[in-house]
Amino acid sequence: MVWHFRFGYGAFTLLAFRLLWGLVGGAALVLGAAVAWLVRVPPKIVAGIMAFGAGVLISSTTSTAACGT
């Protein structure tokens, strides 16, 4: 689905939608940092989370390059 809003209520809705998801992503980052600061996380768990994140990043980059969006 392509989002093309220029004027009126639709543009505000899209802006609010993007701001909301930006806040959710930022809150997840802060929450993860707080957990890592307060709780001793084993290195194998950290390695698994980082490997998953690297896989997601590579997958999204590949699909973006393939689809052109």
C-alpha positions, 0 to 999 in steps of 0.5 A: 500500500502506498501512502500519498496524502498531501492536504487535509485530515489524511496528512495529519493522520499519517503524521500521527501514525508515524510519530506513534511508531517512532515513539514505540521504537524509541521506547523499546530501545530505552526499555532494552537498555534499562533491562541490560543495565539492571539485569545480568544477561548471559553472553549467549543470550546477547549473541542470539539477540544480536544475530537475530537483529543482524538477520532482520537487518540483512533481510530488510535490506535485501527485500528493499533492494529487490523490490525497489521501495 
